[in-house]
Amino acid sequence: MTETRHAHLDRLLSIMSRLRDPLTGCEWDRAQNFATIAPYTIEEAYEVADAIEREDLNALRDELGDLLLQVVFHSRMAEEEGHFAFPDVAASIADKLEARHPHIFGDDTSDESQTDRWEKLKAQERAAKGADSAIDGVAMSLPALMRAEKLQKRAARVGFDWPDPSGAAEKVREEMAELAEASDDHMLEEAGDLLFAAVNLVRLNGIAAEDALRAANAKFERRFRAMEHLSASEGRNFRDLDLDAQESYWQKVKASERLKSA
């Protein structure tokens, strides 16, 4: 079984090597670089998350393969430039996992939680790389909502945080008022402040902002499609209705959902 797994991985690495061959490889694959492939890497990670959310294990298998291809692609390009190769990537994460689990692979017998132990070790790793701020290392490429939450969590670890959600709620109200009064030149800034404050409030209520917004998106999409379907069943084109009529369908759909969940 182990030999079979190795054979599949070796085949994948060989395929990528052939695709990148400067003489006989694929024209598209040869033309790529780290920057052009990065968007696909991010997209594949989201497609993995989507398959998990849909509980589609067949899709998850395929999407994990697509994500693995991204790792192999980046590793191959790095190998061509003499930086590192796929085995180095695997060794790096293996070393990191062992280092971050001293209670499993080492002699750590402390009663710290895994979360506290993990954060302490990550802080040590960042310090070893020259980080001098509590918020160093929060990737710029993260989606803005996720990055806002990570920045807030890092700041909270050194005490810069609201003691309870009430302060964050008041900040949201303050930012709403400032947005309402903002000039055109400051609208973008105030809108960002409001979103950042909203993430803070959600976080202090123990909810991941990304999960909350994803759920809200799914709910809006479900209800919007239901409105379109309901209006069509009554012989009406939803896009031709005025706002009051559209709102009436929204309320009907909400009422229907409440009945189904009762």
DRENPA-3360 file (N, C-alpha, C; in nm, 2 decimals, always signed):
BEGIN
1 = MTETRHAH = +0.08/-0.12/+0.00/+0.00/+0.00/+0.00/+0.09/+0.13/+0.00 ~ +0.19/+0.12/+0.08/+0.28/+0.24/+0.09/+0.35/+0.26/-0.05 ~ +0.39/+0.15/-0.11/+0.45/+0.16/-0.24/+0.36/+0.22/-0.35 ~ +0.23/+0.18/-0.34/+0.13/+0.24/-0.43/+0.12/+0.39/-0.41 ~ +0.11/+0.43/-0.28/+0.10/+0.58/-0.25/+0.22/+0.65/-0.31 ~ +0.34/+0.59/-0.29/+0.46/+0.66/-0.34/+0.46/+0.66/-0.49 ~ +0.41/+0.56/-0.56/+0.40/+0.56/-0.70/+0.31/+0.67/-0.75 ~ +0.20/+0.69/-0.69/+0.11/+0.79/-0.74/+0.17/+0.93/-0.72;
9 = LDRLLSIM = +0.24/+0.95/-0.61/+0.30/+1.08/-0.59/+0.42/+1.10/-0.69 ~ +0.50/+1.00/-0.71/+0.61/+1.01/-0.80/+0.55/+1.03/-0.94 ~ +0.44/+0.97/-0.98/+0.38/+1.00/-1.11/+0.34/+1.14/-1.12 ~ +0.28/+1.20/-1.01/+0.23/+1.34/-1.02/+0.35/+1.43/-1.04 ~ +0.46/+1.41/-0.96/+0.58/+1.49/-0.97/+0.64/+1.48/-1.11 ~ +0.64/+1.36/-1.17/+0.69/+1.34/-1.30/+0.61/+1.41/-1.41 ~ +0.48/+1.41/-1.39/+0.39/+1.48/-1.49/+0.42/+1.63/-1.48 ~ +0.43/+1.68/-1.36/+0.46/+1.83/-1.36/+0.59/+1.86/-1.42;
17 = SRLRDPLT = +0.69/+1.77/-1.39/+0.82/+1.80/-1.45/+0.82/+1.80/-1.61 ~ +0.74/+1.71/-1.66/+0.72/+1.70/-1.81/+0.65/+1.82/-1.86 ~ +0.54/+1.86/-1.79/+0.47/+1.98/-1.83/+0.55/+2.10/-1.84 ~ +0.65/+2.11/-1.74/+0.74/+2.23/-1.73/+0.86/+2.22/-1.82 ~ +0.88/+2.11/-1.89/+1.00/+2.09/-1.97/+1.02/+2.21/-2.07 ~ +1.13/+2.27/-2.07/+1.14/+2.39/-2.15/+1.14/+2.36/-2.30 ~ +1.16/+2.24/-2.34/+1.16/+2.21/-2.49/+1.03/+2.13/-2.53 ~ +0.99/+2.04/-2.45/+0.87/+1.96/-2.49/+0.75/+1.97/-2.40;
25 = GCEWDRAQ = +0.76/+2.06/-2.31/+0.64/+2.08/-2.21/+0.53/+2.15/-2.27 ~ +0.42/+2.17/-2.19/+0.30/+2.25/-2.23/+0.33/+2.40/-2.23 ~ +0.29/+2.46/-2.34/+0.32/+2.61/-2.35/+0.26/+2.69/-2.24 ~ +0.14/+2.65/-2.19/+0.08/+2.73/-2.09/+0.15/+2.71/-1.95 ~ +0.18/+2.58/-1.92/+0.25/+2.55/-1.80/+0.39/+2.61/-1.79 ~ +0.46/+2.61/-1.90/+0.59/+2.67/-1.90/+0.59/+2.82/-1.88 ~ +0.48/+2.88/-1.92/+0.47/+3.03/-1.91/+0.44/+3.08/-1.77 ~ +0.40/+2.99/-1.68/+0.35/+3.03/-1.55/+0.47/+3.07/-1.46;
33 = NFATIAPY = +0.44/+3.15/-1.35/+0.54/+3.17/-1.25/+0.46/+3.18/-1.11 ~ +0.53/+3.21/-1.01/+0.47/+3.20/-0.87/+0.35/+3.30/-0.87 ~ +0.36/+3.42/-0.92/+0.26/+3.52/-0.92/+0.13/+3.48/-1.00 ~ +0.15/+3.42/-1.11/+0.04/+3.38/-1.20/-0.04/+3.26/-1.14 ~ +0.03/+3.18/-1.07/-0.03/+3.06/-1.02/-0.10/+3.08/-0.88 ~ -0.05/+3.18/-0.81/-0.10/+3.21/-0.67/-0.26/+3.23/-0.67 ~ -0.32/+3.30/-0.76/-0.47/+3.31/-0.76/-0.54/+3.17/-0.77 ~ -0.48/+3.08/-0.85/-0.54/+2.95/-0.86/-0.52/+2.87/-0.73;
41 = TIEEAYEV = -0.41/+2.89/-0.66/-0.39/+2.83/-0.53/-0.50/+2.87/-0.43 ~ -0.52/+3.00/-0.43/-0.63/+3.05/-0.33/-0.76/+2.99/-0.37 ~ -0.79/+2.99/-0.50/-0.92/+2.95/-0.55/-0.94/+2.80/-0.52 ~ -0.84/+2.72/-0.53/-0.85/+2.58/-0.50/-0.88/+2.55/-0.35 ~ -0.81/+2.63/-0.27/-0.84/+2.62/-0.12/-0.98/+2.65/-0.09 ~ -1.04/+2.75/-0.15/-1.18/+2.78/-0.13/-1.27/+2.67/-0.18 ~ -1.23/+2.60/-0.29/-1.31/+2.49/-0.35/-1.31/+2.37/-0.26 ~ -1.20/+2.35/-0.19/-1.19/+2.25/-0.09/-1.29/+2.28/+0.03;
49 = ADAIERED = -1.29/+2.40/+0.07/-1.38/+2.44/+0.18/-1.53/+2.43/+0.13 ~ -1.55/+2.46/+0.01/-1.69/+2.44/-0.04/-1.73/+2.30/-0.04 ~ -1.65/+2.21/-0.09/-1.68/+2.07/-0.09/-1.71/+2.01/+0.05 ~ -1.63/+2.06/+0.15/-1.65/+2.02/+0.29/-1.79/+2.07/+0.34 ~ -1.82/+2.20/+0.31/-1.94/+2.26/+0.35/-2.06/+2.18/+0.29 ~ -2.05/+2.14/+0.16/-2.16/+2.06/+0.10/-2.16/+1.91/+0.14 ~ -2.06/+1.87/+0.22/-2.04/+1.73/+0.26/-2.04/+1.64/+0.15 ~ -1.97/+1.68/+0.04/-1.95/+1.60/-0.08/-1.81/+1.54/-0.08;
57 = LNALRDEL = -1.79/+1.42/-0.03/-1.66/+1.36/-0.02/-1.60/+1.33/-0.15 ~ -1.67/+1.30/-0.25/-1.61/+1.27/-0.38/-1.55/+1.40/-0.44 ~ -1.63/+1.51/-0.42/-1.58/+1.64/-0.46/-1.46/+1.68/-0.38 ~ -1.46/+1.65/-0.25/-1.35/+1.68/-0.16/-1.22/+1.61/-0.21 ~ -1.23/+1.48/-0.25/-1.12/+1.41/-0.30/-1.06/+1.48/-0.42 ~ -1.14/+1.52/-0.51/-1.10/+1.59/-0.64/-1.04/+1.72/-0.61 ~ -1.10/+1.80/-0.52/-1.05/+1.93/-0.49/-0.92/+1.93/-0.41 ~ -0.91/+1.83/-0.32/-0.78/+1.81/-0.26/-0.67/+1.78/-0.36;
65 = GDLLLQVV = -0.70/+1.70/-0.46/-0.61/+1.68/-0.57/-0.57/+1.80/-0.64 ~ -0.67/+1.89/-0.67/-0.64/+2.02/-0.73/-0.55/+2.10/-0.65 ~ -0.57/+2.10/-0.51/-0.49/+2.18/-0.42/-0.35/+2.13/-0.41 ~ -0.34/+1.99/-0.41/-0.21/+1.93/-0.41/-0.13/+1.97/-0.54 ~ -0.20/+1.98/-0.65/-0.13/+2.02/-0.77/-0.07/+2.16/-0.76 ~ -0.13/+2.24/-0.68/-0.08/+2.38/-0.66/+0.06/+2.37/-0.59 ~ +0.06/+2.28/-0.49/+0.18/+2.27/-0.41/+0.29/+2.21/-0.50 ~ +0.26/+2.11/-0.58/+0.35/+2.05/-0.67/+0.40/+2.15/-0.77;
73 = FHSRMAEE = +0.31/+2.24/-0.82/+0.34/+2.34/-0.93/+0.45/+2.44/-0.87 ~ +0.41/+2.49/-0.75/+0.50/+2.59/-0.69/+0.64/+2.53/-0.66 ~ +0.63/+2.40/-0.61/+0.76/+2.34/-0.57/+0.85/+2.31/-0.70 ~ +0.78/+2.28/-0.81/+0.86/+2.25/-0.93/+0.92/+2.38/-0.98 ~ +0.85/+2.49/-0.97/+0.91/+2.62/-1.02/+1.03/+2.66/-0.93 ~ +1.01/+2.64/-0.80/+1.12/+2.67/-0.70/+1.24/+2.58/-0.73 ~ +1.22/+2.45/-0.76/+1.33/+2.36/-0.79/+1.40/+2.40/-0.92 ~ +1.33/+2.45/-1.02/+1.39/+2.49/-1.14/+1.48/+2.61/-1.11;
81 = EGHFAFPD = +1.45/+2.70/-1.02/+1.53/+2.81/-0.98/+1.64/+2.78/-0.88 ~ +1.64/+2.66/-0.83/+1.75/+2.62/-0.74/+1.72/+2.65/-0.59 ~ +1.59/+2.68/-0.56/+1.56/+2.72/-0.42/+1.53/+2.60/-0.33 ~ +1.43/+2.52/-0.37/+1.39/+2.40/-0.30/+1.30/+2.31/-0.39 ~ +1.28/+2.19/-0.34/+1.19/+2.10/-0.42/+1.08/+2.04/-0.33 ~ +0.99/+1.96/-0.39/+0.88/+1.91/-0.32/+0.92/+1.83/-0.19 ~ +1.03/+1.75/-0.19/+1.06/+1.68/-0.07/+1.10/+1.78/+0.05 ~ +1.16/+1.90/+0.01/+1.19/+2.00/+0.11/+1.07/+2.06/+0.17;
89 = VAASIADK = +0.96/+2.07/+0.09/+0.84/+2.13/+0.14/+0.78/+2.03/+0.24 ~ +0.78/+1.90/+0.20/+0.72/+1.80/+0.29/+0.80/+1.79/+0.42 ~ +0.94/+1.80/+0.41/+1.02/+1.79/+0.53/+1.00/+1.91/+0.62 ~ +0.98/+2.03/+0.56/+0.95/+2.15/+0.64/+0.83/+2.14/+0.72 ~ +0.72/+2.09/+0.66/+0.60/+2.08/+0.74/+0.60/+1.97/+0.84 ~ +0.68/+1.86/+0.81/+0.69/+1.76/+0.91/+0.77/+1.80/+1.03 ~ +0.88/+1.88/+1.00/+0.96/+1.94/+1.11/+0.87/+2.03/+1.20 ~ +0.79/+2.11/+1.13/+0.71/+2.21/+1.20/+0.61/+2.14/+1.29;
97 = LEARHPHI = +0.54/+2.03/+1.24/+0.44/+1.96/+1.32/+0.50/+1.89/+1.44 ~ +0.62/+1.84/+1.42/+0.69/+1.78/+1.54/+0.72/+1.88/+1.64 ~ +0.77/+2.00/+1.59/+0.82/+2.10/+1.69/+0.70/+2.16/+1.76 ~ +0.58/+2.17/+1.69/+0.46/+2.23/+1.76/+0.38/+2.13/+1.84 ~ +0.43/+2.00/+1.84/+0.36/+1.90/+1.93/+0.46/+1.83/+2.02 ~ +0.53/+1.91/+2.10/+0.63/+1.85/+2.19/+0.57/+1.75/+2.29 ~ +0.44/+1.77/+2.32/+0.38/+1.67/+2.41/+0.36/+1.54/+2.35 ~ +0.37/+1.53/+2.21/+0.35/+1.40/+2.14/+0.49/+1.35/+2.10;
105 = FGDDTSDE = +0.57/+1.44/+2.04/+0.70/+1.40/+1.98/+0.82/+1.43/+2.07 ~ +0.79/+1.50/+2.18/+0.90/+1.54/+2.27/+0.88/+1.50/+2.41 ~ +0.93/+1.58/+2.51/+0.92/+1.54/+2.65/+0.84/+1.65/+2.73 ~ +0.75/+1.72/+2.66/+0.67/+1.83/+2.72/+0.56/+1.76/+2.80 ~ +0.56/+1.78/+2.93/+0.45/+1.72/+3.01/+0.37/+1.82/+3.08 ~ +0.37/+1.95/+3.03/+0.30/+2.05/+3.10/+0.15/+2.03/+3.07 ~ +0.07/+2.10/+3.15/-0.08/+2.08/+3.14/-0.14/+2.20/+3.05 ~ -0.06/+2.27/+2.97/-0.11/+2.38/+2.89/-0.21/+2.32/+2.79;
113 = SQTDRWEK = -0.30/+2.40/+2.75/-0.39/+2.36/+2.64/-0.32/+2.36/+2.51 ~ -0.36/+2.28/+2.41/-0.29/+2.27/+2.28/-0.29/+2.41/+2.22 ~ -0.40/+2.48/+2.23/-0.41/+2.62/+2.17/-0.31/+2.71/+2.23 ~ -0.29/+2.71/+2.36/-0.19/+2.80/+2.43/-0.05/+2.75/+2.39 ~ -0.03/+2.62/+2.38/+0.10/+2.57/+2.35/+0.14/+2.61/+2.20 ~ +0.04/+2.59/+2.12/+0.05/+2.62/+1.97/+0.09/+2.77/+1.95 ~ +0.01/+2.86/+2.02/+0.04/+3.00/+2.00/+0.17/+3.04/+2.06 ~ +0.21/+2.98/+2.17/+0.35/+3.02/+2.22/+0.46/+2.97/+2.13;
121 = LKAQERAA = +0.44/+2.86/+2.07/+0.54/+2.81/+1.98/+0.55/+2.89/+1.85 ~ +0.43/+2.93/+1.80/+0.43/+3.01/+1.68/+0.49/+3.15/+1.71 ~ +0.47/+3.20/+1.83/+0.53/+3.33/+1.86/+0.68/+3.32/+1.86 ~ +0.73/+3.20/+1.92/+0.88/+3.18/+1.92/+0.93/+3.17/+1.78 ~ +0.85/+3.11/+1.69/+0.90/+3.09/+1.55/+0.90/+3.23/+1.48 ~ +0.80/+3.31/+1.51/+0.80/+3.45/+1.45/+0.92/+3.53/+1.50 ~ +0.95/+3.52/+1.63/+1.06/+3.59/+1.69/+1.19/+3.55/+1.63 ~ +1.20/+3.42/+1.60/+1.33/+3.37/+1.54/+1.35/+3.42/+1.40;
129 = KGADSAID = +1.24/+3.46/+1.34/+1.25/+3.51/+1.20/+1.26/+3.66/+1.20 ~ +1.27/+3.72/+1.32/+1.30/+3.87/+1.33/+1.17/+3.95/+1.35 ~ +1.06/+3.89/+1.38/+0.94/+3.96/+1.40/+0.95/+4.04/+1.54 ~ +0.91/+4.16/+1.54/+0.92/+4.24/+1.66/+0.78/+4.30/+1.70 ~ +0.68/+4.27/+1.63/+0.54/+4.32/+1.66/+0.45/+4.20/+1.68 ~ +0.35/+4.22/+1.77/+0.25/+4.11/+1.80/+0.17/+4.08/+1.67 ~ +0.17/+4.17/+1.58/+0.08/+4.15/+1.46/+0.17/+4.11/+1.34 ~ +0.30/+4.09/+1.35/+0.38/+4.05/+1.24/+0.33/+3.91/+1.20;
137 = GVAMSLPA = +0.34/+3.88/+1.07/+0.32/+3.75/+1.01/+0.17/+3.72/+0.97 ~ +0.08/+3.82/+0.99/-0.05/+3.81/+0.94/-0.05/+3.83/+0.79 ~ -0.07/+3.73/+0.71/-0.05/+3.74/+0.57/-0.14/+3.85/+0.50 ~ -0.08/+3.93/+0.42/-0.15/+4.03/+0.35/-0.25/+3.98/+0.24 ~ -0.22/+3.86/+0.20/-0.30/+3.80/+0.09/-0.43/+3.74/+0.15 ~ -0.45/+3.73/+0.28/-0.58/+3.68/+0.33/-0.69/+3.77/+0.29 ~ -0.81/+3.70/+0.27/-0.93/+3.79/+0.25/-0.94/+3.89/+0.37 ~ -0.99/+4.01/+0.33/-0.99/+4.12/+0.43/-1.06/+4.09/+0.56;
145 = LMRAEKLQ = -1.17/+4.01/+0.55/-1.25/+3.98/+0.67/-1.17/+3.89/+0.76 ~ -1.11/+3.79/+0.70/-1.03/+3.70/+0.79/-0.90/+3.77/+0.84 ~ -0.84/+3.86/+0.76/-0.73/+3.93/+0.81/-0.76/+4.02/+0.93 ~ -0.88/+4.09/+0.92/-0.92/+4.17/+1.03/-0.93/+4.10/+1.16 ~ -0.99/+3.98/+1.15/-1.01/+3.90/+1.27/-0.88/+3.85/+1.33 ~ -0.78/+3.81/+1.24/-0.65/+3.77/+1.29/-0.58/+3.88/+1.35 ~ -0.58/+4.00/+1.29/-0.52/+4.12/+1.35/-0.57/+4.15/+1.49 ~ -0.70/+4.14/+1.50/-0.77/+4.17/+1.63/-0.73/+4.06/+1.74;
153 = KRAARVGF = -0.72/+3.94/+1.69/-0.69/+3.83/+1.79/-0.54/+3.85/+1.84 ~ -0.45/+3.88/+1.74/-0.31/+3.91/+1.78/-0.30/+4.02/+1.88 ~ -0.38/+4.13/+1.85/-0.37/+4.25/+1.95/-0.43/+4.21/+2.08 ~ -0.53/+4.12/+2.08/-0.60/+4.08/+2.21/-0.50/+4.00/+2.29 ~ -0.41/+3.93/+2.23/-0.32/+3.85/+2.31/-0.22/+3.93/+2.39 ~ -0.20/+4.06/+2.36/-0.12/+4.14/+2.44/-0.20/+4.25/+2.51 ~ -0.33/+4.22/+2.53/-0.42/+4.30/+2.61/-0.50/+4.41/+2.55 ~ -0.48/+4.43/+2.42/-0.54/+4.54/+2.35/-0.68/+4.49/+2.29;
161 = DWPDPSGA = -0.78/+4.49/+2.38/-0.91/+4.44/+2.34/-1.02/+4.49/+2.43 ~ -1.14/+4.49/+2.38/-1.25/+4.53/+2.47/-1.27/+4.42/+2.58 ~ -1.30/+4.46/+2.70/-1.32/+4.36/+2.81/-1.45/+4.28/+2.79 ~ -1.55/+4.33/+2.71/-1.67/+4.26/+2.68/-1.73/+4.31/+2.55 ~ -1.83/+4.25/+2.50/-1.89/+4.29/+2.37/-1.95/+4.43/+2.37 ~ -1.99/+4.48/+2.49/-2.07/+4.60/+2.49/-1.98/+4.72/+2.44 ~ -1.85/+4.72/+2.47/-1.77/+4.82/+2.41/-1.76/+4.82/+2.26 ~ -1.75/+4.69/+2.21/-1.74/+4.68/+2.07/-1.87/+4.72/+2.00;
169 = AEKVREEM = -1.98/+4.69/+2.07/-2.11/+4.73/+2.01/-2.13/+4.88/+2.00 ~ -2.08/+4.95/+2.11/-2.08/+5.10/+2.10/-1.99/+5.15/+1.99 ~ -1.88/+5.08/+1.97/-1.79/+5.13/+1.86/-1.86/+5.11/+1.73 ~ -1.94/+5.00/+1.71/-2.01/+4.99/+1.58/-2.11/+5.10/+1.56 ~ -2.18/+5.14/+1.67/-2.27/+5.25/+1.66/-2.20/+5.38/+1.62 ~ -2.08/+5.40/+1.68/-2.00/+5.52/+1.66/-1.96/+5.52/+1.51 ~ -1.91/+5.41/+1.46/-1.87/+5.41/+1.32/-1.98/+5.42/+1.22 ~ -2.10/+5.37/+1.26/-2.22/+5.39/+1.17/-2.25/+5.54/+1.16;
177 = AELAEASD = -2.24/+5.61/+1.27/-2.27/+5.76/+1.27/-2.16/+5.83/+1.19 ~ -2.04/+5.79/+1.20/-1.93/+5.86/+1.13/-1.94/+5.83/+0.98 ~ -1.99/+5.71/+0.94/-2.01/+5.68/+0.80/-2.12/+5.77/+0.74 ~ -2.23/+5.78/+0.82/-2.34/+5.86/+0.77/-2.30/+6.01/+0.75 ~ -2.20/+6.06/+0.83/-2.16/+6.20/+0.82/-2.04/+6.22/+0.73 ~ -1.99/+6.11/+0.68/-1.86/+6.13/+0.60/-1.87/+6.20/+0.47 ~ -1.77/+6.27/+0.43/-1.77/+6.33/+0.30/-1.73/+6.23/+0.20 ~ -1.74/+6.26/+0.07/-1.70/+6.16/-0.03/-1.56/+6.12/-0.02;
185 = DHMLEEAG = -1.47/+6.21/+0.02/-1.33/+6.18/+0.03/-1.30/+6.08/+0.15 ~ -1.38/+6.07/+0.25/-1.36/+5.99/+0.36/-1.45/+5.87/+0.37 ~ -1.54/+5.85/+0.27/-1.64/+5.75/+0.27/-1.57/+5.61/+0.28 ~ -1.47/+5.58/+0.20/-1.40/+5.45/+0.20/-1.34/+5.42/+0.33 ~ -1.27/+5.52/+0.39/-1.21/+5.50/+0.52/-1.31/+5.47/+0.63 ~ -1.42/+5.54/+0.63/-1.52/+5.52/+0.74/-1.60/+5.39/+0.72 ~ -1.62/+5.35/+0.59/-1.68/+5.22/+0.56/-1.59/+5.11/+0.61 ~ -1.46/+5.12/+0.59/-1.37/+5.02/+0.64/-1.37/+5.01/+0.79;
193 = DLLFAAVN = -1.37/+5.13/+0.86/-1.38/+5.13/+1.01/-1.50/+5.06/+1.06 ~ -1.61/+5.08/+0.99/-1.74/+5.02/+1.03/-1.73/+4.87/+1.02 ~ -1.67/+4.82/+0.91/-1.66/+4.67/+0.89/-1.56/+4.62/+0.99 ~ -1.45/+4.69/+1.02/-1.36/+4.64/+1.11/-1.42/+4.63/+1.25 ~ -1.50/+4.73/+1.29/-1.57/+4.73/+1.42/-1.67/+4.61/+1.42 ~ -1.74/+4.59/+1.31/-1.84/+4.48/+1.31/-1.77/+4.34/+1.33 ~ -1.65/+4.33/+1.27/-1.58/+4.20/+1.29/-1.54/+4.19/+1.43 ~ -1.50/+4.29/+1.50/-1.46/+4.29/+1.64/-1.58/+4.25/+1.73;
201 = LVRLNGIA = -1.70/+4.30/+1.70/-1.81/+4.27/+1.78/-1.85/+4.12/+1.76 ~ -1.85/+4.08/+1.64/-1.88/+3.93/+1.61/-1.78/+3.84/+1.68 ~ -1.65/+3.88/+1.67/-1.54/+3.80/+1.73/-1.56/+3.79/+1.88 ~ -1.60/+3.90/+1.95/-1.62/+3.90/+2.09/-1.74/+3.82/+2.14 ~ -1.83/+3.79/+2.04/-1.94/+3.71/+2.07/-1.91/+3.56/+2.04 ~ -1.78/+3.53/+2.02/-1.74/+3.39/+2.00/-1.77/+3.34/+1.86 ~ -1.79/+3.42/+1.76/-1.83/+3.37/+1.63/-1.72/+3.42/+1.53 ~ -1.68/+3.33/+1.44/-1.59/+3.36/+1.33/-1.66/+3.45/+1.23;
209 = AEDALRAA = -1.61/+3.56/+1.20/-1.68/+3.65/+1.11/-1.70/+3.59/+0.97 ~ -1.60/+3.52/+0.92/-1.60/+3.46/+0.79/-1.72/+3.35/+0.79 ~ -1.73/+3.27/+0.89/-1.84/+3.18/+0.90/-1.98/+3.25/+0.90 ~ -1.98/+3.35/+0.98/-2.11/+3.42/+0.99/-2.15/+3.48/+0.86 ~ -2.06/+3.55/+0.79/-2.09/+3.61/+0.66/-2.12/+3.51/+0.56 ~ -2.05/+3.39/+0.56/-2.08/+3.29/+0.46/-2.22/+3.23/+0.48 ~ -2.26/+3.22/+0.61/-2.40/+3.17/+0.64/-2.50/+3.27/+0.59 ~ -2.47/+3.40/+0.62/-2.56/+3.51/+0.57/-2.58/+3.51/+0.42;
217 = NAKFERRF = -2.46/+3.49/+0.35/-2.47/+3.49/+0.21/-2.56/+3.37/+0.16 ~ -2.54/+3.25/+0.22/-2.62/+3.14/+0.18/-2.76/+3.16/+0.21 ~ -2.80/+3.22/+0.32/-2.94/+3.25/+0.35/-3.00/+3.35/+0.25 ~ -2.92/+3.45/+0.22/-2.97/+3.55/+0.12/-2.99/+3.49/-0.02 ~ -2.90/+3.41/-0.06/-2.91/+3.34/-0.19/-3.03/+3.25/-0.19 ~ -3.05/+3.17/-0.08/-3.17/+3.08/-0.07/-3.30/+3.16/-0.08 ~ -3.31/+3.26/-0.01/-3.43/+3.34/+0.00/-3.46/+3.42/-0.13 ~ -3.35/+3.47/-0.20/-3.37/+3.54/-0.32/-3.41/+3.45/-0.43;
225 = RAMEHLSA = -3.36/+3.33/-0.44/-3.40/+3.23/-0.54/-3.55/+3.19/-0.51 ~ -3.58/+3.18/-0.38/-3.72/+3.14/-0.35/-3.82/+3.25/-0.39 ~ -3.78/+3.38/-0.38/-3.86/+3.49/-0.42/-3.89/+3.48/-0.57 ~ -3.78/+3.46/-0.64/-3.79/+3.45/-0.79/-3.88/+3.34/-0.83 ~ -3.87/+3.22/-0.76/-3.95/+3.11/-0.80/-4.09/+3.13/-0.76 ~ -4.12/+3.19/-0.65/-4.26/+3.22/-0.60/-4.33/+3.32/-0.69 ~ -4.26/+3.42/-0.73/-4.32/+3.52/-0.82/-4.35/+3.46/-0.96 ~ -4.25/+3.37/-1.01/-4.27/+3.31/-1.14/-4.39/+3.21/-1.13;
233 = SEGRNFRD = -4.41/+3.14/-1.02/-4.52/+3.05/-1.00/-4.66/+3.12/-1.01 ~ -4.65/+3.26/-0.98/-4.77/+3.34/-0.98/-4.78/+3.42/-1.12 ~ -4.69/+3.38/-1.21/-4.70/+3.44/-1.34/-4.64/+3.58/-1.34 ~ -4.55/+3.62/-1.25/-4.49/+3.75/-1.24/-4.34/+3.74/-1.26 ~ -4.28/+3.84/-1.33/-4.14/+3.84/-1.35/-4.08/+3.93/-1.23 ~ -4.00/+3.87/-1.15/-3.95/+3.93/-1.03/-3.88/+4.07/-1.06 ~ -3.81/+4.07/-1.17/-3.73/+4.19/-1.20/-3.82/+4.31/-1.24 ~ -3.94/+4.28/-1.28/-4.03/+4.38/-1.33/-4.11/+4.44/-1.21;
241 = LDLDAQES = -4.10/+4.38/-1.09/-4.18/+4.43/-0.98/-4.12/+4.55/-0.91 ~ -4.20/+4.64/-0.85/-4.14/+4.75/-0.78/-4.09/+4.70/-0.64 ~ -4.02/+4.78/-0.57/-3.96/+4.74/-0.45/-4.06/+4.69/-0.34 ~ -4.18/+4.75/-0.33/-4.28/+4.71/-0.24/-4.32/+4.57/-0.27 ~ -4.35/+4.54/-0.39/-4.39/+4.40/-0.43/-4.28/+4.30/-0.41 ~ -4.16/+4.34/-0.44/-4.05/+4.25/-0.41/-4.03/+4.22/-0.26 ~ -4.05/+4.33/-0.18/-4.04/+4.31/-0.04/-4.15/+4.22/+0.02 ~ -4.27/+4.22/-0.05/-4.38/+4.14/+0.00/-4.34/+3.99/-0.02;
249 = YWQKVKAS = -4.27/+3.96/-0.13/-4.22/+3.82/-0.16/-4.12/+3.78/-0.06 ~ -4.03/+3.88/-0.02/-3.93/+3.85/+0.08/-3.99/+3.81/+0.21 ~ -4.09/+3.88/+0.25/-4.16/+3.85/+0.38/-4.23/+3.72/+0.37 ~ -4.29/+3.68/+0.25/-4.36/+3.55/+0.23/-4.26/+3.44/+0.25 ~ -4.14/+3.46/+0.19/-4.04/+3.35/+0.20/-3.99/+3.34/+0.34 ~ -3.97/+3.45/+0.41/-3.93/+3.44/+0.55/-4.03/+3.37/+0.64 ~ -4.16/+3.40/+0.61/-4.27/+3.34/+0.69/-4.27/+3.19/+0.66 ~ -4.25/+3.15/+0.53/-4.25/+3.01/+0.50/-4.14/+2.94/+0.57;
257 = ERLKSA = -4.02/+3.00/+0.58/-3.91/+2.93/+0.64/-3.94/+2.91/+0.79 ~ -4.00/+3.02/+0.85/-4.04/+3.00/+1.00/-4.13/+2.89/+1.02 ~ -4.23/+2.87/+0.93/-4.33/+2.76/+0.94/-4.26/+2.63/+0.93 ~ -4.16/+2.62/+0.84/-4.10/+2.49/+0.82/-4.01/+2.45/+0.94 ~ -3.95/+2.56/+1.00/-3.86/+2.53/+1.11/-3.93/+2.52/+1.25 ~ -4.06/+2.55/+1.25/-4.14/+2.55/+1.38/-4.16/+2.40/+1.42;
% end
